[in-house]
Every structure is written in structure tokens, then in C-alpha cells.
Amino acid sequence: MMRRPLLTFWTIVSACAIVAAQGTPPPAQTPPPNPQQTPQTAPVFRTRVDSISVDVTVTDKQGKPVTDLKAEDFEIREGGKVQTIESLKFIETPIVEARGLEAPRQILSMTEMARETANPQNRVFIVFLDDYHTRASNALYIREQLAKWVQGLTSHDLVALLYPLNNALQATFSRDHDGTAQAIMNFKGRKYDYRSTSMYEEYFSHLPPEQQEQIRNDITIRTLQSACALLATLRDGRKTLLYVSEGMFANMPAGVYNQSNFAQPRTLGPTQAQKPGAMQSYEFFRSSDLLNRMRPIFQTAQRGNTVIYTLDPRGLAPSEFGAADQVGADADRMILTESIDSLRYVADETDGRAIVGKNNPLADLNKMVAEVSAYYLLAYTSSIAPRDGRFHPIEVKVNRRDVEIRARKGYWAYTEDEIRRANEPPKPGPPTEVAEALDRLASNVEPTSKRDVVVWLGAARGETERAKVTLVWETPPGVLATGTGHIDSISVVATSGAETVFKGDVARDPASLRPGGKITFDAPAGPIRVRVTSQNARGQKLDTSDITDIVPDFTATGPQITAPVMFRGRTPFEIGTIRKADSPQPTATRLFSRTERLLVRFDAYAPGAPPQVAMRLMTKAGVPISDLPVPTMIAPGTFETEISLATFSPPGDFILEFTATSGTEKVVRLVGIRVKG
């Protein structure tokens, strides 16, 4: 059923958006772009530019889907004109797990993930955990509810988790719902807590809380838009983004109790000596500006057939602030209303629902699953064919009585410039194996958790049929080395199927220059899941992340190459010291400086005599640059080479190609590294 627009504060603000854009006060100081943020705002063209996809849900009085409609049963009007429906497809996905069937395998590669997310019989969810706009106490409650909901999903559901500071393009969809539920249990709210937890946040940690709040809004908006753009690339059908947040607001009142490193006197827009009318005008324009900044989210979601459901962790909240805050009743009511209305606005503009004021949201979450499980996907070519970049409403009707219809309210037209850019010949991308190496590089450059821990896994031939797995962890440069947030060790739980192959702590190596350590354990061939929990010197748990990898079968015939182990040093003397050490500490990260040298070790196996090995340097597009020094065999099956990074110019991402040849058989392994100036 076509819903009426919200007649709330946000509706009034929308009418004044142009005035707000002209009269908005100067924005807060903006930090450098987040390196993990790569918003994709370019349109995704799967058919002709003017072909519009409309997903329609039709249910009867009992809320059950109506499944027998045909194209002639629908009517679509745009600008008052009836449009010709060119195609219709009914998509239905079971909401209960089928019995007696073999469970689908877990997703273990990017190729499998692309195939499964493109399958219209699978539901696709991104759960956006907005820790910037969720109080710590509310996160503790809502994560329990979310974990229960995820554990009740089926193998037809693919779920990815996302935080504001995450790179949306690296979101990984999984049907391992128990693992996803465990990851959700690590959700920690940081609303009004402005202490930096990453190197990126250090850029603006010196700003007052009011300005940091505006920066947090911008980061959240950019990541939401990036998430919608990512979903648009998966397939034409419906995708769902669950936005878990207490909502955004533009004006932070004085008197809010917060935790921050900012020690200067607080100011908030106009001085307290100014007239109340000036303060109200300032707050109004700030709110208008926030709405303007959110608009690209709606455009990207509508163009990509993405529906956003919003979930308020506060439940039925009587107020926004507590006893520790010194905020007046009027300001409290204003912030609470504005934040709730923002959640309703996001949901309404993307044809979703706002789950607000619900202390037990499980029923609404299950209803959300049902609503995206049975729908009609219609397509028509617009007879109007606008090129103005504006929103064009559409109206969908069904010639069936006593039914409820939920459909898109309209679409955002493309501009001539967007069409021109979309029709340009696509730039050739790197080969699949190169793209996968770059994906692995990202995980070994950026921390696997918000506590700045980088973890590397590698496997080699063991003394039995099991492989010897090495886990290395470290904190990258720039992480504080003191305080309760300092990482002193990690706790590891490694499982292969139903078997726990390792469980214990990995302490810091006292000889390492930065906090880090390593451990080795045996594991069978096949998928391995490693849960890493960082800890401080007191044994307090700081953060948890999961790593999934595949242990090779080293009993197989043919040449094989293990994952290279890398050691770093700045001088030949340091490299020589590493060579002489009995058990040197490898580096977990793949981020290096041109002033460094690398000592690279790997094993290569082949039936009979050791294989012939070689290395060469390639661009991130997979184009060969030059041959590298031939590795030297330092022990049976173990090879070593030293690389100077001074010649890696200009700085950027590179691919190291390792090859092992035995007779007519050849195996290749690609490893990405990032070199900075």
C-alpha cells in the first residue's frame, strides 16, 4: 500500500532544504578522508537507462502473500500516464529451513559469494551496527535480540555486518549464522564517547564533542551510501539493509555527559548570550543541512532496489538523556524526537519500516524477513524518460480486492552526465586471481578489529597428514603502547569443522619491536575458522574478530607453494640478525616502507626433486614489472630471498608472483603488498 509521507519535523525541513543549503553555518572541521571509505555513487546499469524495476509485495487480509497475479493484473502510472509492463517475475524464498536436504556449503571465496548473492532465491542482508549513534547500555540489550534473530535465519539468508568505520566494499556475506551471531555479540555502543579507538579518529580527537558529532554523522552517511551502492551491484532484485541506530541529530545541547579527550571550554554554535530566536534559527539550519547530506543514501538505495529497515536500540524510550546529563526537558524532547524521526524518514524514503518504540523487536525482525521473501519484480520502460536527476513518483495498483500493496513510491532519474559516464567503455579490471590477492592484502593491511590488530595465517607441511598452521599477530605503527587499551596478548580459538584444533593465549614476543606474537598448531586440510580476542596486560578483553581461511592438502600430488612468511628490516645488518635467529618474529601486516628490506621465506614441494622456483614483481593490475632475485634453497623444500623496497616506485599496491615448476606442471601463488613513501 502506498504510504503517506511523514508529517513531522523532517517533512518541514525537507521543504526548506534549498534555503538551508544557502544559509547553513560553516561546517565543522573535516578530517582527511577515511582510507576505509570508498563510496560508490556511480549508477549501476543492468538494462537500458530508462528501464525501471519495481518490486511489489501483495498480501491478503491474513498477511499471506498473493502468488497468482499476472502482468495484466498490475497497473503502473508515472506522471499520470499508464506505463507498459514489459516483464514480471514472482520471487519467493522459504522462511523455514527445509528438512531432509543437505545443507548448502559455507561461502569460502569471493567467487562463491558473488554467485550466492546473485541468486534471487537467497535473501541478502547487511546489518549496519551504528556504534557512533548507540549508547553502550542499549547496545548490550539489542545485540542479544539481533543474535537471536540471526540464529533463526535459514541457509537462504546471506548476512554481512558493517560498522561506520568499515569499508563497505569489503563486506563479506555469510550463511554461518552462529558465527555472525557471535560477531554481533561484540557490538559496543560509543554514543557520547569520543575517545579515539583508531588511528583515523586521532585526526579529529582534538575537536570539541559538538564538531566530532558532525564528523560522525558524515562518516555514517558515507558508509550507508556505500553499503547501498554495494548492494546495487549484486543483482536486480530486492536487497535489505538493517540500520541499527538511535538515529542522527544535528544539534548537540550543552550539558551532555560525555567521555572525551577535549579539554577546552565547550561552545555550541551561537554564544549563550545570543537571543533564543538566533539559536533556534541556527539549530533549524543545521537540521536542514543534515537532511541534505542524507539524500544521496535514498538515491542510491532506490536506484539499487535496496530497502532500509531501521531499528532503534532504545526501545520505548521516555527520554534521550539520563541523570548524569544536565540537559533541560525541552532540549531532551527535541533531540529524542529528531533522532526517532530520522529513523522513520530513512525507512520511509527507501520503502522500508522503522522498528521504533519496541522493547522486543524480534517479531518485527521476523516480519521484515517475511516481507522480503515473496514479491513481484516488474519492469517497464519509462515513457517520460526524464534526465533531470530528480525523484519521480510512481503509483502501483492491482485489480484484486482486499489486498495490501507495498511498492516503491518512485525512482531517481539519471542526469545526462551520469548517462554519459555510464556509457563510457569500462576500464579493464585485473584478473580474478590478482583481485583475490588484493582482497587478501586489504585484510593484512587494515586491522581485523577496531582495536588495530593485524593477524596473518599461513600453513605448511606438517610431520603428519595434518598441516602446520602459523598465526602471527601484531599492532601496526601508531598504536599507543601504554594504557588500559594497550594490546598485550590475544586469545585464540581455532576450529576445523566441529573440532577445536587450538585454544589458548598468544603472548607478546618481548623481542619484537611492536606488540606482537606467534603460535603454531596442527590442523587438517579444509576450512578453518579462527576467533581472535585482543587483551590488555590485565587480561581484560578488548575486541574480537573472526578469520576464515582454507588449509591446503599437502598430501596431494603436484607442485605446491606455501604462504610466504615475511620479515622486515631497515638495514642488511637487521636482515642478517633475523637470518641468524632461531625463531624470529614475522610481520603480520603487508604494509611496508620504501626504506625497508624484506626477507621472504616459503616452502615449495613436488614429487621427487624440489621444484624450480622463481619470483617476479607485478602491478596491482597484474602487469609484470620485473623479475626478482631467484630464491635460494636454505633447507630441503625451504626457500628464501631478500628484497629491497627502495626500487618500488611510485608507492602503492604491488603483487609478488611466486611460481614452482616440476616437469610439465606449474603452480602460481600471488601475494599483495602495499609500499608507502
N, C-alpha and C positions, 0 to 999 in steps of 0.2 A: 504494500500500500504506500502511495506517495505521502511522505510525511511533511507536515508544515514546518517552516523554518522556526528556529528558537527565537522567541520574543524576549530576549534577555539583554544584559549589558553588552554582550558580544555583538548582537544584532545592531544595536545603536552605534557601536564603534565601527562596524563594517560600513555604515553609511557615510562615515566621516573619514574613511581611510585616506582619500586623496588629500584632504586638508591636513591630516595628521602627518603625512609624508612631507608636506611643505613646512609644517611648523614644529616638528619634533626637535627637542633639545639635542645638543651634540651627543652621540652615543658614548658609552663607556669605553675606556681604553681597551683595545682588542689585542690579544696575544698573537704571536705568529700562528699561522695555520697549523692545526693538529696534523702531524705526519700520518696518523692513522685514519684521518678523514679523507675520503676520496669520493665526494658526492658525484653521482652520475645523473645529470639532469637532461642529457640528450634523449630525445624521444626514441622509442623502440618501434620500428615499423615491421610488422609481420605480414601485412597485406597492403592494399592501397591506402593512400593518405586519408581519404575520405570514408574509409570503411570503419564503421563504428560497431564495437562489440558491446552487447548489453546482457548482463546476467540477471535473470529474473527468478525469484522464488515465489511459487504459488502453493498455498496451503489451504486446507478446508477448515471448517469450524473447529474441528478437533486438533488442529495444528499439524495434521499429517500432510505430506507433500502430494500434490496432484500430479500424476505422472503420465496422463494420456492426452496431453494437449498437442496440437499440431500448429504449424506456422500460420494457417488461416484463422486460428483462434486468437491470435495476438494482433494488436494494433499499436503502432509506434508513431507518434506525432512529434515533429520538430518544427518549431516556429509556426505551429498551427497546420502544417502540411503533413499528410499521411505519407509515411515512408514505406518503401517496398522491402519486405524481409527477404533476404537472399539465402539465408541458411538458418537452421535451428537444430540444436543438439541438446538432448537431455542427459545430464551428468548426475549419476547417483553413486555415492560411496557408502559402504556399510558402516554403521556406527557401533556395531558389535562384532567382536572378533569371531570369525568362522571357526568352527570346531572340525577336527579331523584332518585339517590341511597342514602341510609343512610350513612352518613359519618362514617368512622371507629372510634372507641373509642380511646381516648388518651392512651398512654402507661403509666401504673401506677405501674408496678412491674418489677423486673429483669426477671421473668419468661416470661412475655409478651414481653419484649424487646428481649429476646433470640429467641422467636418464630417469631416475626415480622422481625428481621434482617436475620433470616434463610430463610425466604420466598423469592424465586427468583423473584417474581413479585414486590417486593419492591426494590427501589434503595437505596443504603446506602452511605452516605457521612460523612466524617469527615472534618470539616473546621478548619484548623490549623492556628490560628492567631498569627503570629510570631512577638510579640511586641518587642522582642530583636533586630530585624532587620527591623523595620519600624519606620520612623520618625513620630513624633506626628502630624505634619500638614498633612502628607499623610494618616495617619490612619483616620483622620476626614473625608476625602473625600471617601476613599474606603469603610468605614463602611456603608455609605449611599447606595452605589451601592450594597454591599453584602446584606443589609437588604431588598432592593427592590427585589433582586433575590430570596432570601429565601421566601419572602411572595408570590411569584409567583409559588412556588412548589405545588405539589399535595399531597394527602393523601398517595400516593405510595412512597413518599420520606421520609426517616428517616435521620435526621441530628444531629450530635453531634459537639460541639465546644471544641477546645483544645488549650491551651497555652503551651509554652515551659516548664513552671514550674508545669504543671498539671500532675497528674498520669493518663497515657493513659488507664490503666485498669479500671478506674472509669468513663470513658466517657459514658455518657447516651444519647441514641438516642431517638429522639422525632419527632412526626409529628405535634407538636404545633408550626407552623411556625411563628405565630405572636410573641410568647414568645421567640423563637430563634432569630428573627429579633431584638427584644428589647435588648436581651443579646449582640448581635453583636454591637449595638449602644454604648456599654460601652467599645469597643476596643480603647485602648490608646497606641500609639507608644512610645517606650522608646529607640530608637536608639540614641546612643551617650549620653544617660542619664544614668549614672552609680550609681545613688543614690539608696541604697537598699530599697526595699519595703517589704521584708520578712525576717524572722529570718535566713533562709538559706543563703540569699545573704549577710548577715552580715559576713559570714565566709571569703569572699574574697573581701569585700568592701575596705580593706586597700591596695589592689593591684593597680598598675597603670592601666589606661584605656586599654593599649595595651594587658595586660595579662587578664583583665576582658573580653575583646572581644573574646579571645581564649576560655575562660571558657564558655561564652555564646554560642559560636559555638558548643562546646561539648554537652552542655545541649540540644540545639535544635536538634542536630543529634540523641542523645539518645531517645528523645521523639518522633521524626519522626519514628525511627525504632520501638519503642514500639507501636506506632499507627498502623503501617503496620502489626506488629505481632498480635495485637488485631483484626484487620480486617480479618486476615487469619483464625482466629478461628470461624468466623461467618458462613461461607458457602463456597462452591467451586466456585461459580460464581463471576462475576466482582464486585469489590468494588472500591470506588473513594475517594481519599484524595485530597482536595483542599488546597494547601500550599500558604498562603497569606504572602508574604515576599518580601523585596527588595534584597534578596539574601545574601549569606555569602561571606566573603572575608578573606584572610589570613593575609594581611599586612595593618596596620592602619598607614597612613602617619602622620608625625608631623604637627602640626598646626591646627588640627581639633578642633573646638569649642565643648566642651563637659561639662556636668554637673557631677561632681564627688566629693567625699569626699577626694580624694587622693591629698595630698598637696606637695609631694616630686617632685623634678625635673623629667621631663619626659625623658625616654630613649626609643629608638626603635631599638632593635637588635644591629647591629654594630654601633659604635660611628660615629658621623658625620664626624670625621676626617679620617675615612677609605675611601678607594678608591671606586668609583662608581661601579666598577665591583664586589667588595665584597658584596656591598649592594644588587645588582641585583641577585647575586647567593643566598644570604640569603632569599630574597623575593621569588625566584623560589622554593626553597626547602620548605618554609613554605606553599606555594600554593599546592605543590605536597602532602605534609602531610595532608592538609585539604581534598583533594580529596580521599586519602586513608581512612580517617576516615568516609567519606560519603558512602563508598562502601557497608557496611552492610545494609544500607537503601535499596539499589537496590536489594540485595539478598533477603531480607525479603519480599519486595514488589512483586518481580517476583514469589517467591515460593507461595505466598498467593493470586495470581491473583488480586493484587491491582494496580491500575493505579493512578499516581500522576499528577495532573494538577497544574501548578504554576501560580500565579497571582501577578504581580508587581504593588504595590500601587502607584508607581511614575508616571505611565502612560508614556507619551512620554517625557522622561527626557533629557534635553540637558546637564546636569552636575550632579555630585553627591553632591558637596559642594556649599555653598552659600557665601554671602558677609561676614558673621561673621567668616568664616573659613579662615585660612591663608595657603591654600594648593595650590601648583603650578598646572598649567594646565595639565602637563604630569601625575602627580600623580592622579589628579582628573579623567582624562580619563581612567587611568589604573584601578582604583577602580570601576568606573561605568561599564566598560566593563567586568571586572572579576565577579562582582556581577550579572549582567544580564546573562552572560554565565553560571553561576552556576545554575540559574533558568532553563535555557534551557537544561542543562545537566541532572538535576534531572528529568525533564519531559521526555526527550528523552530516558533515561535509563529505565524508567518504562512504556513506551508506551503511555505517556500522551501528553499534549500540553502545551506549555509555552505561557501564555497570557501576553505579554510584549509590551511596547510601545503603549498601548491602553488607551486613556483618558476616553473612555466609554466602559467598559468591559462587559456590560450586554449581548450584542449579543453573545460574546464568551462564557459566562457562560451558556446561554441557549443552545448554540451549544454543550457544554460539556454534558448537560443533555441528549440531543438527541443522542449523540454518545454512551452513556452507557444505552440507552433504548431499543436497538434492536441489538442483536448479537447472533452468534452461539457459543455454548460451545462444543468443540471437545475434545476427549480424545484418547490417544494412549499409548501403552507401548513401551518405547524406546528399539530398538534392540541393541543399543550400550551399554546401562546400565552403564554409567560412574560412578566412585566412587572417583573423584578427587577434588570435591568442586569447580570446575571451571565453567565458563559460556560456554554453548554450544549453538551455533546459530541454529535456525531452519528457514525453508522457507515454507510459505504457499501460495498455488496457487489455483485459481478457474477456471474451464473450462467454463467461461462465459465472453463474450467480453464486453467492455465498462463499466466496473465496477471498483470501487476503493476498495481496501482491506486494512484494518488496523488490524494487528495481532501482537502478541508477537514476538520479534526478537529472543527469545531463552529462556533458563532456566538455573538456577544454580544447578548443580548436588550436591548431598549429598556426604559426606565422609563416610568411613566405621565407623568412630567413631560416627557420627551423627546417622547412621542407628542402631548401637548397642544400643545407649542410647534411641532411639525412640522405640526399640523393648522390652525394659525392662518393666516388669509389672507396670502399673500405680499405683501410690500411692492413696489409697482411700481418697476421699475428704470428708469434713464434710457434714452432712445432709443439705437439702435445707434451712430449717428454721434457722439453725446455720449460713450458708453462708449469708443469708439475714441480720441476726443480725450483722455479721461482716461488711457487706456493710454499714449498718447504723452507726456502730461505726466509720468507716472512716470519715463520714461526720460530726461527733460530736467530732472528734479529730483534723482533719485538718480544717483550715479556709475555709469558703464557698466563700471567695473572696481573692484577693491579698492583701487586707488591714488587714488581720488577724482578722476577726470577726468570732466567732463561734456562731451559732444560734441553739436553740433547740425548738421543738414544741411538745406539749402534750395536750391531750383532756380528759375531764372528764364529768360526767353527769351534765347537767345544770338544772336550775329551770323550763325550758320549754322543748319542744321536741328538742330544739337545744342544742348542746354540748357547754361546756365552754372550750375554747381553750386558753392555756397559751403559750406565746412566751417569751423566755429568750435569751438574748444576752450578750456576754462578749468578751473581748480581752484576749488571753492566756498570760501566763507569758513570759516576754522578750520583749514585745511591748513597744516602747517608750511612756512615759506618758506626754511628752511635745512636743511643736512644732505644725506647721500647719497640720501635718499628723496625729496628735493625734485624736483618735475617741472619741467624746464626747457624741454622741447620734446616733440613727438610725431612718430613716423614713420607715414606713411600709405601704404597700398596700396589703391587703388580699382579695382575690376574691374566691367565690364559684360559679362556672358556670358563669353566667352573672351578678351575684350580688356581690357588694363590701361590705364585712362584717366588714372591719375595714380599716381606713385610718388615719394616724397621725404619730407623732413623739413619740419615746420611749426614754426618757431622761436617763441619767446615775443616778443610785442609789447612793446618796452621802455616804451611809453607807457601800457600797460594797468595798472590798479590791482592786479589779481591776475594770477598766471601764466596766460597765455592767448595765443592767436593765431588766425589765419585764413588760408585759402588758397582760391583759386577755380580750377576746371578745367572743361573741356568734357566732356560725356558724352551718349550717345544716350538716347532715351526708352526706358524699361523698367526692370527691376530693376537695382539697383546694390548691390554689397557692398563695404564699407569696413572694412579692418583697421587699427586704431589701436593703436600701441605707444608707451607713455609712456617717456620717457628723462630721466635726470638730467643735470646740467651736464657730467659726464664722458663722456656718451654711453652709459652703461650702461642696458640695457633693464630696465624695472621691471615692466610688466604689459601684457597685450594683451587687446583686446576687439574683437568684430565688430559691425558695424551694417549692417542691411539696410533699404533704402528703395526707393521707386519714383520715377523721374524722369518727370514728366509729358510728354506730347507737346504741345508748344506750337505745333505746326503745325496742330492740329485747329481746326475752326471752333467758334463759340460763345464766350461769355464765360469767362474763366479768371482765377483769383486765385493768386498765388504764396504760398509760405510766408512769413508776416510775419517781418521782421528786427526785433529789439528791442534798444534801447539804454536803459541805466538811468542815473539821476542823482538827486541829492537836492535840488537847487535849480534854479530856472529858469535860473540862470547856467550851471550844468553842462550842462543840456539845450541851451542856446544854443551852448556850446562844441562840443558834438557836432555840431550842425547845420552849423557853420562848417568842421569838419574835412573834409579831402579823402577820407580813408578811415578813419572811426572804427571802433574795435573793438566789434562787437556782443557781447551776452551770450549764452552758450550755455545757461545754466540758465534755468528758468522759475519759480524760487523768488525771491520779492521781499518787501520790507518795506513796510508801510503808510506809512513815512516817505519812500518813493521815488516818483519820477515815471518814466514810460515814454515813450520816443519810438519809435513804431511805424511802420515803412515796409514797403510791399508794392507789387507791380505788379499791375495788372488789365488784361486785354486783351479786345478784342472786335472783330469785323469792322467796319471803318469808324470811326466816332467812338468815343472812350473810353467805357466803360460807366459807369453811375451806381453809386457805391459807398456803403455805409453800414455802421455798426458798432453792436452793442448788447451789453450785459452780461447773462449768464445764470448761474443757479446750476449746481452740478455735476449736478443732475438734469435740466438742460435747460429750466428755467422762466425766461422773460425777467424781468429786473430793471429795466433802464432802457436808453434809447438813449444811445450815446456820441457825442462830438463827430464831426461829419461830416469824414472825412479830406480833406485839401487836396491837389490835384494839384501837385506841385513840379516835375515834368518830364513829358513825354509818356508816359503809361501808368504813372507812378510816383506813389504817394500816401503821405501822411504825416499822423500825428495824434499828439497828446500827451495822456497820461492821468495823472491824479493818483490814486494808490492810497490816499489818506487816507480816501476815502469807501467803500472796500471793507470793509464791516463786516457780521458779525464775520469775523475772519480765517479763511481756509480755501481750498478749491479753487473756482475760477470758470472760466467758459467765455466767451471772446471770440468773437462771431459776426461774420464778415466776409461781406458779400454784394456781388455785382456783377450788375447788371441791364442787359441790352442788348435793347431791344424787348420781346418776349414771353418771352425766355429769361433765366433767373436761375441763378446758381451760388452756393453757400454753402461757406465754409470755417470750421471750428471749431478754436480753439486754446485749450488749457487753461493756466492759470497758477495758482500757489499763492502766497497772500499770508499772511505771518505778522505777528503783532502787534508 
